[in-house]
């Protein structure tokens, strides 16, 4: 079984994932750009049971980071873990990108990744189950939906508690 490890910049927060990821993607949405400080974020999704972390991690929204160096490291819930792949110990990553999100916000100097599915925005809720119950509509039947498109920040969840940001996000 494949075992990948990584850490934040200062090494205080460490992660381990076992096995192959469910999927690997990059996202060009405004939330991911602002969160990463880059033109996109590179992430892998694993079942939560295949993910472990050590060290004190703080969080903002669903995103966990190191409170010492500020490194963004993962997001996790009871179903899935999203790992920022730039934190992996070995570079370049042995993982293959399977899709790109929010390509309508991709920088013009970046080109589509060969073989990766391209999505103008998020993957549809009908084609992929969201890990957050608030991303489901009343008509969604959990048995009809596939694995999650991404861990979404609260600004992009379907919720009446906070208005959706116009800029979009995963």
Secondary structure, DSSP 8 states (H G I E B T S, - for coil): --EEEEE-TTSSSEEEEES--SEEEEE-SHHHHHHHTSS-EEEEEEEGGGEEEES-EEEETTEEEETTT--EEEEE-SSEEEEEGGGBSSSS-S----EEE-GGGS-TTS---TT-EE-SSS--TTTS--SSGGGS-TT--GGG--S-S----GGGS--SSS---TT---
